[in-house]
Amino acid sequence: MIETPVPQQPGAPALHEQVDEIVRRGPCGALALAGIATAIVVALWFAFYFLVFLPRGVIQ
């Protein structure tokens, strides 16, 4: 695969420096998305437990 050089504007940081800065920030968005998804799954589990399972009563 042949890589085409990216033209740099005067005063602009190099491409690898931009990539290094993005990687340095870390996966904040991915962690937030995973946390929100986990919270939704736990909330649905509790909703099912309290609204469906408990009202049915004890199985005899």
PDB file of N, CA, C, O and CB in Angstrom:
ATOM      1  N   MET A   1       0.846  -1.173   0.000  1.00  0.00           N
ATOM      2  CA  MET A   1       0.000   0.000   0.000  1.00  0.00           C
ATOM      3  C   MET A   1       0.890   1.235   0.000  1.00  0.00           C
ATOM      4  O   MET A   1       1.825   1.331   0.795  1.00  0.00           O
ATOM      5  CB  MET A   1      -0.961  -0.001   1.217  1.00  0.00           C
ATOM      6  N   ILE A   2       0.606   2.162  -0.875  1.00  0.00           N
ATOM      7  CA  ILE A   2       1.410   3.367  -0.994  1.00  0.00           C
ATOM      8  C   ILE A   2       0.723   4.483  -0.219  1.00  0.00           C
ATOM      9  O   ILE A   2      -0.455   4.773  -0.428  1.00  0.00           O
ATOM     10  CB  ILE A   2       1.616   3.763  -2.486  1.00  0.00           C
ATOM     11  N   GLU A   3       1.481   5.100   0.676  1.00  0.00           N
ATOM     12  CA  GLU A   3       0.927   6.203   1.457  1.00  0.00           C
ATOM     13  C   GLU A   3       1.215   7.517   0.756  1.00  0.00           C
ATOM     14  O   GLU A   3       2.342   7.768   0.329  1.00  0.00           O
ATOM     15  CB  GLU A   3       1.505   6.214   2.891  1.00  0.00           C
ATOM     16  N   THR A   4       0.211   8.340   0.641  1.00  0.00           N
ATOM     17  CA  THR A   4       0.369   9.650   0.046  1.00  0.00           C
ATOM     18  C   THR A   4       0.715  10.640   1.149  1.00  0.00           C
ATOM     19  O   THR A   4       0.023  10.693   2.166  1.00  0.00           O
ATOM     20  CB  THR A   4      -0.914  10.081  -0.716  1.00  0.00           C
ATOM     21  N   PRO A   5       1.764  11.419   0.970  1.00  0.00           N
ATOM     22  CA  PRO A   5       2.107  12.381   2.018  1.00  0.00           C
ATOM     23  C   PRO A   5       1.021  13.442   2.163  1.00  0.00           C
ATOM     24  O   PRO A   5       0.453  13.918   1.180  1.00  0.00           O
ATOM     25  CB  PRO A   5       3.456  13.047   1.715  1.00  0.00           C
ATOM     26  N   VAL A   6       0.752  13.793   3.401  1.00  0.00           N
ATOM     27  CA  VAL A   6      -0.259  14.808   3.695  1.00  0.00           C
ATOM     28  C   VAL A   6       0.419  16.167   3.701  1.00  0.00           C
ATOM     29  O   VAL A   6       1.371  16.373   4.453  1.00  0.00           O
ATOM     30  CB  VAL A   6      -0.971  14.531   5.062  1.00  0.00           C
ATOM     31  N   PRO A   7      -0.053  17.107   2.869  1.00  0.00           N
ATOM     32  CA  PRO A   7       0.581  18.428   2.867  1.00  0.00           C
ATOM     33  C   PRO A   7       0.330  19.140   4.196  1.00  0.00           C
ATOM     34  O   PRO A   7      -0.789  19.150   4.709  1.00  0.00           O
ATOM     35  CB  PRO A   7       0.053  19.285   1.691  1.00  0.00           C
ATOM     36  N   GLN A   8       1.376  19.725   4.734  1.00  0.00           N
ATOM     37  CA  GLN A   8       1.277  20.427   6.010  1.00  0.00           C
ATOM     38  C   GLN A   8       1.223  21.931   5.771  1.00  0.00           C
ATOM     39  O   GLN A   8       1.957  22.464   4.938  1.00  0.00           O
ATOM     40  CB  GLN A   8       2.465  20.066   6.930  1.00  0.00           C
ATOM     41  N   GLN A   9       0.353  22.604   6.506  1.00  0.00           N
ATOM     42  CA  GLN A   9       0.293  24.048   6.440  1.00  0.00           C
ATOM     43  C   GLN A   9       1.335  24.616   7.396  1.00  0.00           C
ATOM     44  O   GLN A   9       1.641  23.999   8.416  1.00  0.00           O
ATOM     45  CB  GLN A   9      -1.131  24.567   6.783  1.00  0.00           C
ATOM     46  N   PRO A  10       1.868  25.756   7.083  1.00  0.00           N
ATOM     47  CA  PRO A  10       2.854  26.348   7.985  1.00  0.00           C
ATOM     48  C   PRO A  10       2.239  26.610   9.363  1.00  0.00           C
ATOM     49  O   PRO A  10       1.152  27.180   9.459  1.00  0.00           O
ATOM     50  CB  PRO A  10       3.411  27.657   7.389  1.00  0.00           C
ATOM     51  N   GLY A  11       2.922  26.201  10.410  1.00  0.00           N
ATOM     52  CA  GLY A  11       2.444  26.418  11.768  1.00  0.00           C
ATOM     53  C   GLY A  11       1.519  25.335  12.281  1.00  0.00           C
ATOM     54  O   GLY A  11       1.206  25.321  13.472  1.00  0.00           O
ATOM     55  N   ALA A  12       1.065  24.418  11.421  1.00  0.00           N
ATOM     56  CA  ALA A  12       0.163  23.340  11.857  1.00  0.00           C
ATOM     57  C   ALA A  12       0.996  22.192  12.421  1.00  0.00           C
ATOM     58  O   ALA A  12       2.056  21.877  11.880  1.00  0.00           O
ATOM     59  CB  ALA A  12      -0.736  22.841  10.673  1.00  0.00           C
ATOM     60  N   PRO A  13       0.523  21.554  13.518  1.00  0.00           N
ATOM     61  CA  PRO A  13       1.286  20.422  14.069  1.00  0.00           C
ATOM     62  C   PRO A  13       1.260  19.240  13.101  1.00  0.00           C
ATOM     63  O   PRO A  13       0.343  19.104  12.291  1.00  0.00           O
ATOM     64  CB  PRO A  13       0.715  19.997  15.449  1.00  0.00           C
ATOM     65  N   ALA A  14       2.258  18.409  13.197  1.00  0.00           N
ATOM     66  CA  ALA A  14       2.347  17.238  12.323  1.00  0.00           C
ATOM     67  C   ALA A  14       1.204  16.282  12.643  1.00  0.00           C
ATOM     68  O   ALA A  14       0.648  16.317  13.741  1.00  0.00           O
ATOM     69  CB  ALA A  14       3.721  16.524  12.485  1.00  0.00           C
ATOM     70  N   LEU A  15       0.856  15.430  11.686  1.00  0.00           N
ATOM     71  CA  LEU A  15      -0.258  14.501  11.835  1.00  0.00           C
ATOM     72  C   LEU A  15      -0.038  13.554  12.997  1.00  0.00           C
ATOM     73  O   LEU A  15      -0.969  13.281  13.755  1.00  0.00           O
ATOM     74  CB  LEU A  15      -0.462  13.712  10.557  1.00  0.00           C
ATOM     75  N   HIS A  16       1.188  13.042  13.151  1.00  0.00           N
ATOM     76  CA  HIS A  16       1.440  12.099  14.249  1.00  0.00           C
ATOM     77  C   HIS A  16       1.315  12.776  15.612  1.00  0.00           C
ATOM     78  O   HIS A  16       0.963  12.121  16.593  1.00  0.00           O
ATOM     79  CB  HIS A  16       2.833  11.477  14.105  1.00  0.00           C
ATOM     80  N   GLU A  17       1.597  14.070  15.688  1.00  0.00           N
ATOM     81  CA  GLU A  17       1.410  14.790  16.955  1.00  0.00           C
ATOM     82  C   GLU A  17      -0.079  14.921  17.288  1.00  0.00           C
ATOM     83  O   GLU A  17      -0.465  14.839  18.453  1.00  0.00           O
ATOM     84  CB  GLU A  17       2.065  16.190  16.884  1.00  0.00           C
ATOM     85  N   GLN A  18      -0.905  15.122  16.270  1.00  0.00           N
ATOM     86  CA  GLN A  18      -2.344  15.194  16.492  1.00  0.00           C
ATOM     87  C   GLN A  18      -2.877  13.850  16.967  1.00  0.00           C
ATOM     88  O   GLN A  18      -3.705  13.798  17.876  1.00  0.00           O
ATOM     89  CB  GLN A  18      -3.067  15.634  15.212  1.00  0.00           C
ATOM     90  N   VAL A  19      -2.414  12.767  16.363  1.00  0.00           N
ATOM     91  CA  VAL A  19      -2.840  11.428  16.763  1.00  0.00           C
ATOM     92  C   VAL A  19      -2.392  11.146  18.192  1.00  0.00           C
ATOM     93  O   VAL A  19      -3.159  10.605  18.987  1.00  0.00           O
ATOM     94  CB  VAL A  19      -2.274  10.360  15.798  1.00  0.00           C
ATOM     95  N   ASP A  20      -1.150  11.511  18.523  1.00  0.00           N
ATOM     96  CA  ASP A  20      -0.654  11.308  19.886  1.00  0.00           C
ATOM     97  C   ASP A  20      -1.509  12.058  20.903  1.00  0.00           C
ATOM     98  O   ASP A  20      -1.764  11.539  21.989  1.00  0.00           O
ATOM     99  CB  ASP A  20       0.805  11.761  19.995  1.00  0.00           C
ATOM    100  N   GLU A  21      -1.949  13.248  20.576  1.00  0.00           N
ATOM    101  CA  GLU A  21      -2.792  14.026  21.488  1.00  0.00           C
ATOM    102  C   GLU A  21      -4.152  13.353  21.692  1.00  0.00           C
ATOM    103  O   GLU A  21      -4.661  13.309  22.812  1.00  0.00           O
ATOM    104  CB  GLU A  21      -2.984  15.454  20.949  1.00  0.00           C
ATOM    105  N   ILE A  22      -4.732  12.838  20.628  1.00  0.00           N
ATOM    106  CA  ILE A  22      -6.026  12.157  20.739  1.00  0.00           C
ATOM    107  C   ILE A  22      -5.898  10.904  21.585  1.00  0.00           C
ATOM    108  O   ILE A  22      -6.753  10.635  22.428  1.00  0.00           O
ATOM    109  CB  ILE A  22      -6.575  11.801  19.349  1.00  0.00           C
ATOM    110  N   VAL A  23      -4.845  10.137  21.371  1.00  0.00           N
ATOM    111  CA  VAL A  23      -4.634   8.908  22.140  1.00  0.00           C
ATOM    112  C   VAL A  23      -4.359   9.238  23.605  1.00  0.00           C
ATOM    113  O   VAL A  23      -4.784   8.505  24.498  1.00  0.00           O
ATOM    114  CB  VAL A  23      -3.465   8.089  21.546  1.00  0.00           C
ATOM    115  N   ARG A  24      -3.654  10.332  23.852  1.00  0.00           N
ATOM    116  CA  ARG A  24      -3.333  10.736  25.218  1.00  0.00           C
ATOM    117  C   ARG A  24      -4.601  11.055  26.032  1.00  0.00           C
ATOM    118  O   ARG A  24      -4.629  10.844  27.244  1.00  0.00           O
ATOM    119  CB  ARG A  24      -2.403  11.954  25.197  1.00  0.00           C
ATOM    120  N   ARG A  25      -5.628  11.555  25.373  1.00  0.00           N
ATOM    121  CA  ARG A  25      -6.881  11.889  26.067  1.00  0.00           C
ATOM    122  C   ARG A  25      -7.595  10.653  26.605  1.00  0.00           C
ATOM    123  O   ARG A  25      -8.314  10.748  27.600  1.00  0.00           O
ATOM    124  CB  ARG A  25      -7.811  12.643  25.129  1.00  0.00           C
ATOM    125  N   GLY A  26      -7.416   9.525  25.985  1.00  0.00           N
ATOM    126  CA  GLY A  26      -8.010   8.283  26.474  1.00  0.00           C
ATOM    127  C   GLY A  26      -9.406   8.044  25.943  1.00  0.00           C
ATOM    128  O   GLY A  26      -9.957   8.865  25.210  1.00  0.00           O
ATOM    129  N   PRO A  27      -9.978   6.898  26.324  1.00  0.00           N
ATOM    130  CA  PRO A  27     -11.285   6.478  25.792  1.00  0.00           C
ATOM    131  C   PRO A  27     -12.454   6.989  26.632  1.00  0.00           C
ATOM    132  O   PRO A  27     -13.307   6.196  27.031  1.00  0.00           O
ATOM    133  CB  PRO A  27     -11.348   4.960  25.711  1.00  0.00           C
ATOM    134  N   CYS A  28     -12.514   8.264  26.905  1.00  0.00           N
ATOM    135  CA  CYS A  28     -13.568   8.816  27.776  1.00  0.00           C
ATOM    136  C   CYS A  28     -14.960   8.554  27.215  1.00  0.00           C
ATOM    137  O   CYS A  28     -15.860   8.157  27.955  1.00  0.00           O
ATOM    138  CB  CYS A  28     -13.365  10.322  27.965  1.00  0.00           C
ATOM    139  N   GLY A  29     -15.144   8.770  25.934  1.00  0.00           N
ATOM    140  CA  GLY A  29     -16.460   8.582  25.328  1.00  0.00           C
ATOM    141  C   GLY A  29     -16.899   7.122  25.356  1.00  0.00           C
ATOM    142  O   GLY A  29     -18.070   6.829  25.597  1.00  0.00           O
ATOM    143  N   ALA A  30     -15.974   6.217  25.114  1.00  0.00           N
ATOM    144  CA  ALA A  30     -16.304   4.795  25.133  1.00  0.00           C
ATOM    145  C   ALA A  30     -16.673   4.345  26.541  1.00  0.00           C
ATOM    146  O   ALA A  30     -17.599   3.554  26.716  1.00  0.00           O
ATOM    147  CB  ALA A  30     -15.131   3.965  24.602  1.00  0.00           C
ATOM    148  N   LEU A  31     -15.964   4.837  27.531  1.00  0.00           N
ATOM    149  CA  LEU A  31     -16.277   4.473  28.914  1.00  0.00           C
ATOM    150  C   LEU A  31     -17.635   5.043  29.338  1.00  0.00           C
ATOM    151  O   LEU A  31     -18.396   4.382  30.046  1.00  0.00           O
ATOM    152  CB  LEU A  31     -15.172   4.976  29.861  1.00  0.00           C
ATOM    153  N   ALA A  32     -17.930   6.252  28.910  1.00  0.00           N
ATOM    154  CA  ALA A  32     -19.229   6.847  29.232  1.00  0.00           C
ATOM    155  C   ALA A  32     -20.360   6.053  28.572  1.00  0.00           C
ATOM    156  O   ALA A  32     -21.385   5.788  29.201  1.00  0.00           O
ATOM    157  CB  ALA A  32     -19.275   8.326  28.778  1.00  0.00           C
ATOM    158  N   LEU A  33     -20.175   5.680  27.324  1.00  0.00           N
ATOM    159  CA  LEU A  33     -21.189   4.898  26.617  1.00  0.00           C
ATOM    160  C   LEU A  33     -21.396   3.539  27.283  1.00  0.00           C
ATOM    161  O   LEU A  33     -22.532   3.091  27.439  1.00  0.00           O
ATOM    162  CB  LEU A  33     -20.790   4.709  25.147  1.00  0.00           C
ATOM    163  N   ALA A  34     -20.305   2.885  27.675  1.00  0.00           N
ATOM    164  CA  ALA A  34     -20.419   1.591  28.350  1.00  0.00           C
ATOM    165  C   ALA A  34     -21.117   1.743  29.701  1.00  0.00           C
ATOM    166  O   ALA A  34     -21.916   0.886  30.079  1.00  0.00           O
ATOM    167  CB  ALA A  34     -19.028   0.958  28.540  1.00  0.00           C
ATOM    168  N   GLY A  35     -20.833   2.803  30.420  1.00  0.00           N
ATOM    169  CA  GLY A  35     -21.492   3.043  31.705  1.00  0.00           C
ATOM    170  C   GLY A  35     -22.985   3.288  31.553  1.00  0.00           C
ATOM    171  O   GLY A  35     -23.785   2.769  32.332  1.00  0.00           O
ATOM    172  N   ILE A  36     -23.360   4.068  30.564  1.00  0.00           N
ATOM    173  CA  ILE A  36     -24.779   4.345  30.320  1.00  0.00           C
ATOM    174  C   ILE A  36     -25.504   3.064  29.915  1.00  0.00           C
ATOM    175  O   ILE A  36     -26.605   2.797  30.396  1.00  0.00           O
ATOM    176  CB  ILE A  36     -24.947   5.427  29.225  1.00  0.00           C
ATOM    177  N   ALA A  37     -24.892   2.271  29.033  1.00  0.00           N
ATOM    178  CA  ALA A  37     -25.519   1.024  28.598  1.00  0.00           C
ATOM    179  C   ALA A  37     -25.685   0.063  29.771  1.00  0.00           C
ATOM    180  O   ALA A  37     -26.716  -0.599  29.888  1.00  0.00           O
ATOM    181  CB  ALA A  37     -24.688   0.364  27.487  1.00  0.00           C
ATOM    182  N   THR A  38     -24.685  -0.016  30.631  1.00  0.00           N
ATOM    183  CA  THR A  38     -24.768  -0.883  31.803  1.00  0.00           C
ATOM    184  C   THR A  38     -25.877  -0.416  32.744  1.00  0.00           C
ATOM    185  O   THR A  38     -26.630  -1.235  33.270  1.00  0.00           O
ATOM    186  CB  THR A  38     -23.421  -0.917  32.542  1.00  0.00           C
ATOM    187  N   ALA A  39     -25.977   0.886  32.957  1.00  0.00           N
ATOM    188  CA  ALA A  39     -27.025   1.422  33.823  1.00  0.00           C
ATOM    189  C   ALA A  39     -28.414   1.115  33.273  1.00  0.00           C
ATOM    190  O   ALA A  39     -29.328   0.810  34.039  1.00  0.00           O
ATOM    191  CB  ALA A  39     -26.851   2.930  33.992  1.00  0.00           C
ATOM    192  N   ILE A  40     -28.582   1.193  31.953  1.00  0.00           N
ATOM    193  CA  ILE A  40     -29.876   0.888  31.348  1.00  0.00           C
ATOM    194  C   ILE A  40     -30.227  -0.583  31.539  1.00  0.00           C
ATOM    195  O   ILE A  40     -31.370  -0.912  31.858  1.00  0.00           O
ATOM    196  CB  ILE A  40     -29.868   1.241  29.854  1.00  0.00           C
ATOM    197  N   VAL A  41     -29.249  -1.470  31.347  1.00  0.00           N
ATOM    198  CA  VAL A  41     -29.511  -2.900  31.517  1.00  0.00           C
ATOM    199  C   VAL A  41     -29.891  -3.215  32.960  1.00  0.00           C
ATOM    200  O   VAL A  41     -30.824  -3.981  33.197  1.00  0.00           O
ATOM    201  CB  VAL A  41     -28.282  -3.725  31.102  1.00  0.00           C
ATOM    202  N   VAL A  42     -29.185  -2.636  33.921  1.00  0.00           N
ATOM    203  CA  VAL A  42     -29.491  -2.873  35.339  1.00  0.00           C
ATOM    204  C   VAL A  42     -30.874  -2.323  35.680  1.00  0.00           C
ATOM    205  O   VAL A  42     -31.633  -2.972  36.399  1.00  0.00           O
ATOM    206  CB  VAL A  42     -28.415  -2.223  36.249  1.00  0.00           C
ATOM    207  N   ALA A  43     -31.211  -1.131  35.173  1.00  0.00           N
ATOM    208  CA  ALA A  43     -32.524  -0.549  35.425  1.00  0.00           C
ATOM    209  C   ALA A  43     -33.636  -1.426  34.846  1.00  0.00           C
ATOM    210  O   ALA A  43     -34.670  -1.608  35.488  1.00  0.00           O
ATOM    211  CB  ALA A  43     -32.601   0.861  34.834  1.00  0.00           C
ATOM    212  N   LEU A  44     -33.439  -1.967  33.650  1.00  0.00           N
ATOM    213  CA  LEU A  44     -34.442  -2.849  33.056  1.00  0.00           C
ATOM    214  C   LEU A  44     -34.585  -4.138  33.862  1.00  0.00           C
ATOM    215  O   LEU A  44     -35.690  -4.658  34.013  1.00  0.00           O
ATOM    216  CB  LEU A  44     -34.074  -3.173  31.603  1.00  0.00           C
ATOM    217  N   TRP A  45     -33.478  -4.650  34.375  1.00  0.00           N
ATOM    218  CA  TRP A  45     -33.535  -5.861  35.182  1.00  0.00           C
ATOM    219  C   TRP A  45     -34.349  -5.616  36.455  1.00  0.00           C
ATOM    220  O   TRP A  45     -35.205  -6.427  36.809  1.00  0.00           O
ATOM    221  CB  TRP A  45     -32.115  -6.340  35.535  1.00  0.00           C
ATOM    222  N   PHE A  46     -34.083  -4.495  37.146  1.00  0.00           N
ATOM    223  CA  PHE A  46     -34.845  -4.170  38.354  1.00  0.00           C
ATOM    224  C   PHE A  46     -36.321  -3.939  38.027  1.00  0.00           C
ATOM    225  O   PHE A  46     -37.195  -4.374  38.776  1.00  0.00           O
ATOM    226  CB  PHE A  46     -34.257  -2.927  39.040  1.00  0.00           C
ATOM    227  N   ALA A  47     -36.600  -3.264  36.922  1.00  0.00           N
ATOM    228  CA  ALA A  47     -37.987  -3.024  36.525  1.00  0.00           C
ATOM    229  C   ALA A  47     -38.703  -4.350  36.281  1.00  0.00           C
ATOM    230  O   ALA A  47     -39.834  -4.531  36.731  1.00  0.00           O
ATOM    231  CB  ALA A  47     -38.047  -2.139  35.259  1.00  0.00           C
ATOM    232  N   PHE A  48     -38.069  -5.264  35.586  1.00  0.00           N
ATOM    233  CA  PHE A  48     -38.675  -6.574  35.355  1.00  0.00           C
ATOM    234  C   PHE A  48     -38.907  -7.290  36.681  1.00  0.00           C
ATOM    235  O   PHE A  48     -39.971  -7.869  36.899  1.00  0.00           O
ATOM    236  CB  PHE A  48     -37.784  -7.431  34.432  1.00  0.00           C
ATOM    237  N   TYR A  49     -37.917  -7.250  37.564  1.00  0.00           N
ATOM    238  CA  TYR A  49     -38.024  -7.958  38.837  1.00  0.00           C
ATOM    239  C   TYR A  49     -39.179  -7.419  39.682  1.00  0.00           C
ATOM    240  O   TYR A  49     -39.992  -8.188  40.196  1.00  0.00           O
ATOM    241  CB  TYR A  49     -36.711  -7.847  39.614  1.00  0.00           C
ATOM    242  N   PHE A  50     -39.246  -6.087  39.823  1.00  0.00           N
ATOM    243  CA  PHE A  50     -40.265  -5.503  40.696  1.00  0.00           C
ATOM    244  C   PHE A  50     -41.646  -5.412  40.055  1.00  0.00           C
ATOM    245  O   PHE A  50     -42.653  -5.489  40.758  1.00  0.00           O
ATOM    246  CB  PHE A  50     -39.834  -4.137  41.121  1.00  0.00           C
ATOM    247  N   LEU A  51     -41.711  -5.252  38.738  1.00  0.00           N
ATOM    248  CA  LEU A  51     -43.008  -5.058  38.087  1.00  0.00           C
ATOM    249  C   LEU A  51     -43.616  -6.342  37.524  1.00  0.00           C
ATOM    250  O   LEU A  51     -44.827  -6.400  37.310  1.00  0.00           O
ATOM    251  CB  LEU A  51     -42.866  -4.059  36.983  1.00  0.00           C
ATOM    252  N   VAL A  52     -42.808  -7.364  37.281  1.00  0.00           N
ATOM    253  CA  VAL A  52     -43.315  -8.593  36.671  1.00  0.00           C
ATOM    254  C   VAL A  52     -43.146  -9.778  37.610  1.00  0.00           C
ATOM    255  O   VAL A  52     -44.109 -10.494  37.882  1.00  0.00           O
ATOM    256  CB  VAL A  52     -42.601  -8.867  35.344  1.00  0.00           C
ATOM    257  N   PHE A  53     -41.954  -9.990  38.100  1.00  0.00           N
ATOM    258  CA  PHE A  53     -41.671 -11.197  38.867  1.00  0.00           C
ATOM    259  C   PHE A  53     -42.330 -11.162  40.248  1.00  0.00           C
ATOM    260  O   PHE A  53     -43.024 -12.113  40.605  1.00  0.00           O
ATOM    261  CB  PHE A  53     -40.168 -11.380  39.013  1.00  0.00           C
ATOM    262  N   LEU A  54     -42.138 -10.101  41.035  1.00  0.00           N
ATOM    263  CA  LEU A  54     -42.689 -10.040  42.383  1.00  0.00           C
ATOM    264  C   LEU A  54     -44.224 -10.036  42.412  1.00  0.00           C
ATOM    265  O   LEU A  54     -44.797 -10.714  43.266  1.00  0.00           O
ATOM    266  CB  LEU A  54     -42.169  -8.811  43.079  1.00  0.00           C
ATOM    267  N   PRO A  55     -44.917  -9.312  41.530  1.00  0.00           N
ATOM    268  CA  PRO A  55     -46.379  -9.342  41.589  1.00  0.00           C
ATOM    269  C   PRO A  55     -46.993 -10.726  41.322  1.00  0.00           C
ATOM    270  O   PRO A  55     -48.134 -10.968  41.715  1.00  0.00           O
ATOM    271  CB  PRO A  55     -46.929  -8.363  40.599  1.00  0.00           C
ATOM    272  N   ARG A  56     -46.271 -11.624  40.673  1.00  0.00           N
ATOM    273  CA  ARG A  56     -46.807 -12.947  40.399  1.00  0.00           C
ATOM    274  C   ARG A  56     -46.886 -13.783  41.680  1.00  0.00           C
ATOM    275  O   ARG A  56     -47.662 -14.737  41.746  1.00  0.00           O
ATOM    276  CB  ARG A  56     -45.947 -13.659  39.351  1.00  0.00           C
ATOM    277  N   GLY A  57     -46.101 -13.440  42.683  1.00  0.00           N
ATOM    278  CA  GLY A  57     -46.144 -14.168  43.941  1.00  0.00           C
ATOM    279  C   GLY A  57     -45.239 -15.381  43.941  1.00  0.00           C
ATOM    280  O   GLY A  57     -44.471 -15.603  43.005  1.00  0.00           O
ATOM    281  N   VAL A  58     -45.340 -16.163  45.005  1.00  0.00           N
ATOM    282  CA  VAL A  58     -44.515 -17.345  45.184  1.00  0.00           C
ATOM    283  C   VAL A  58     -45.076 -18.487  44.335  1.00  0.00           C
ATOM    284  O   VAL A  58     -46.279 -18.751  44.338  1.00  0.00           O
ATOM    285  CB  VAL A  58     -44.447 -17.750  46.682  1.00  0.00           C
ATOM    286  N   ILE A  59     -44.181 -19.153  43.610  1.00  0.00           N
ATOM    287  CA  ILE A  59     -44.597 -20.314  42.811  1.00  0.00           C
ATOM    288  C   ILE A  59     -44.696 -21.510  43.727  1.00  0.00           C
ATOM    289  O   ILE A  59     -43.754 -21.809  44.461  1.00  0.00           O
ATOM    290  CB  ILE A  59     -43.604 -20.595  41.638  1.00  0.00           C
ATOM    291  N   GLN A  60     -45.833 -22.206  43.698  1.00  0.00           N
ATOM    292  CA  GLN A  60     -46.044 -23.347  44.604  1.00  0.00           C
ATOM    293  C   GLN A  60     -45.942 -24.644  43.880  1.00  0.00           C
ATOM    294  O   GLN A  60     -46.092 -25.704  44.488  1.00  0.00           O
ATOM    295  CB  GLN A  60     -47.384 -23.258  45.283  1.00  0.00           C
TER     296      GLN A  60
END
